[in-house]
């Protein structure tokens, strides 16, 4: 999986994430679950369209999925919220 594909998927995930956040008004821990769902759904569609999933490509797919999940989490401001909660606990 090349970097262009990761960026293309990340763009779609970021756009869908922002759109869903705006439409649903979700906040807190639900945004994390929605980010995981959006990332997994977009990745599944992309993977299905390429039909090249093999055992040897599992690790690159996982790494690309995790990178794309970070893009979605950033779109939902999940990372900033988690940092604030951790600071409150200290």
C-alpha positions in Angstrom: 0.0 0.0 0.0 1.6 3.2 -1.1 1.5 6.7 0.5 -0.8 8.0 -2.2 -3.4 5.5 -1.3 -3.1 6.3 2.4 -3.5 10.0 1.8 -6.5 9.4 -0.5 -8.2 7.3 2.2 -7.2 9.8 4.8 -8.8 12.6 2.9 -12.1 10.7 2.5 -12.0 9.7 6.2 -11.2 13.2 7.3 -14.0 14.7 5.2 -16.6 12.1 6.3 -15.5 12.5 9.9 -16.0 16.3 9.9 -19.3 15.9 8.1 -20.6 13.3 10.5 -19.4 15.4 13.5 -21.2 18.4 12.2 -24.4 16.5 11.4 -24.7 14.4 14.5 -23.2 16.7 17.1 -21.5 13.8 18.9 -19.0 14.6 21.6 -16.8 12.8 24.1 -16.1 9.1 23.8 -18.6 8.5 21.0 -16.4 10.4 18.6 -13.7 7.9 19.1 -16.1 5.0 18.2 -17.4 6.9 15.2 -13.8 7.6 14.1 -13.0 3.8 14.3 -16.2 3.0 12.4 -15.6 5.6 9.6 -12.0 4.5 9.2 -12.9 0.8 9.1 -15.8 1.4 6.6 -13.7 3.5 4.2 -10.8 1.0 4.4 -13.1 -1.9 3.7 -14.5 -0.2 0.6 -11.0 0.7 -0.6 -9.7 -2.9 0.1 -12.7 -4.4 -1.6 -12.1 -2.3 -4.7 -8.5 -3.5 -5.0 -9.0 -7.2 -4.2 -5.3 -7.7 -3.4 -5.6 -8.6 0.3 -3.2 -11.5 1.1 -1.4 -12.6 4.2 1.8 -10.9 3.1 -0.1 -7.5 2.9 -1.7 -7.7 6.3 0.9 -5.6 8.1 0.9 -2.7 5.5 -2.9 -2.7 5.6 -2.9 -2.5 9.4 -0.3 0.3 9.5 -2.2 2.3 6.9 -5.5 1.7 8.8 -3.9 3.0 12.0 -2.5 6.0 10.3 -5.9 6.8 8.8 -7.5 6.3 12.2 -5.2 9.0 13.6 -6.4 11.3 10.8 -10.0 10.6 11.8 -9.3 11.0 15.5 -7.7 14.4 14.7 -10.8 15.4 12.8 -12.9 14.7 15.8 -10.5 16.4 18.2 -10.3 13.1 20.1 -6.6 13.5 20.7 -7.0 16.9 22.3 -9.9 15.7 24.5 -7.9 12.7 25.7 -4.9 14.9 26.6 -7.2 17.2 28.6 -8.8 14.3 30.4 -5.3 12.8 31.2 -4.2 16.3 32.5 -7.3 16.4 34.7 -6.5 13.1 36.3 -3.0 14.1 37.3 
